[in-house]
Amino acid sequence: MTTMKNVQIIALISLLITLGCSSEYNVNNRFTSIDDTLIIQTVRLKGIGIFPASAGQISFKDTNERYNYPVIFPKNIKRIKLAWKHVDIKPFEFKYYKKGEFPKKNILKYIEEKKIDTLNLPSLKNNSIAMMSGISGRDTIFIIDENNNKDFRDDSVRLYKKMKWKDTSNLIKCKYQVYNGKKFEDDSTWVNIGYFEHGELFFFVSHHINASFSIDKQNYQIGLADKQSGFCFDEPFIALTYSKGTLKDSLLKKDIINKGEYVKLRDTYFRFESISNDGKIIVLIKENDFNSKIGTQVGMKAPKFLCRTIDGEILESNKITDKPIIIANISGCTPKSYDFYKKLIEKHKDLYIIGVESGIQANLGGKMVDVENSFNKIFYNDYRKDYSNYDCYLIDMNGRITEKFQIFDWERIVLPKTKD
C-alpha cells in the first residue's frame, strides 16, 4: 500500500535541501548514474515510523549486589533495584574474542567498517545507560538516567505504563557516547519503556534513519532500522520508502533489504554495504550482475533444494517444473500461522506448496517439511535460518524468486491464479 501526502513531500524536499548543504562528511547526497559507490548522509528521526521493532526485558537487580560503578539514588524511594542497558555490545564481544569465545571474522569486520577501536574500548560506565525501579508512596516507579551522569536525582520519575510501540508522546530522550569511526562523541536518541501483560518492564530504542538522495536528479528516500532495536546498527535493514513520486506508509517483507542484499534504484541494483556505527552514513555499492545471483531476495535465482517431507517423500526442485512453488515458513510459536497456512492451501490448490516448520509432527496439508530432520539441513540454511520463521517465497517455473512475504500477509500478495 502506498499513499501520497503533501506534508510528507514538503518534508522530504526540505530534508534534501538540508542534506545537500551539509559538508561534514564531504557528501551532498546528489549522485549520477556513473557513480559506483553511494556514500549517503542520514538523519535520525524519533519513533520507529513504519518499521518493525523488538523489545528486551529490563533485568533489575537488588542494590546489595556488586556494582561496576557507583550511582546516586534519590531519597524517599523504597525497594530500589538497578539495571543498565549497553549502548554498544561490540566492545564486550571483543573481550570475549580475546578469550576465544567470539569469532575472529566478526571482529575483523567491525574493525574494517570502523565500528570499533580495539585500542580504545569504553568502560562499562561509559558504555551503558543506568535505570532504577522502586516504590514511591503507593506507586511502582522507574527512573532512567537521561543525562547519563549516573545520578538519578535530576531525572524524571515515571509510572509503569503499558508498552505502546508506535506512540512517540512518552518517549524518553537519553544521552550517551558512541564511537563514530574516528572517536567517541556525545549523542542522544529516544527510548521506549513499558510493560506487556505481567508488569515486567521492556525496553527498546525508538528511532529510525532516513536518507534522502538523488541519482541523475531522480529523488529517492531510504529508511533504515535495526532488528534488535538498539543504540547502534549491528543488524540493520533498509527499505526504499520514496521513489517515483510515491511515499510508502507501510512495508511488506519483500521491501526489507538486509545488509549484503540489494536495493533497486531505477534499473540498477545497489548492495547495502554498510552503515556507520552511529548511523550517520550509509554506503551502497553498484551491482552489475544481479540477475546471476542465487538467494531468496526477489529477482534472484532460488537456491536449488533437496529435502524430505514428514511422510518420507523426497522433494527436488529440479523435478518440480510444471507449476510455481511456494515455500511457506510457519511456527508453533505463533499458532495462528498454521491457520493462515491452511487457508493458503485451500485457496491455491494448484500451486506446489511446501510448508516448513521446526519439529512438526502433523501434516497440515501441502508438502510438510520438518527442518529439524538432519536430511533437511541445507534446506534450513537456505530457506529457514531461524527456529521461528514466517517468511514465504514464490518461485516461478524458471526457478526465480518472484515474491517474498510473511504467511500472515499472503492475501495481500498477487499470487498466480488457481484454476476454476
LINQUIJO-V516932 format. One line per field, one symbol per residue. psi: psi as a letter, one per 30 degrees, with the letter a starting at -180 (. if undefined). A space follows every 10 residues. Layout:
psi=???
This chain:
psi=kklkkeeeee eeeeeeeeef fkgeghlggk llffkfkjjk klkklklfbg lllkkkkkjk lkfflkkflk lklllgklhk lkllkkejfe eeeeeeefgg gkkeeeeeee eeghfkjffi klleefhlkk lllakjcgkk llkkieghgg jffglkkklk lkkjefkffg kkkkklkkkg felklkllak lkkllcegfk klklkillkk jklkjhgkkl kklklkefha eaifilllkj fkkhgkkkgl kleffkjlkf akkjjcgkkk kjelkleggf kkkkkkkghe ffkkagkkfl kkkkljlklf ggkkkkeffi gfllkkjjkl kffiffeeee eeeeeeeiff ljkjkkljgk ekjglbjkkj ffkffgeeee eefdflekkg kkkkklfggk kfkkllefgf ffkjlkklk.
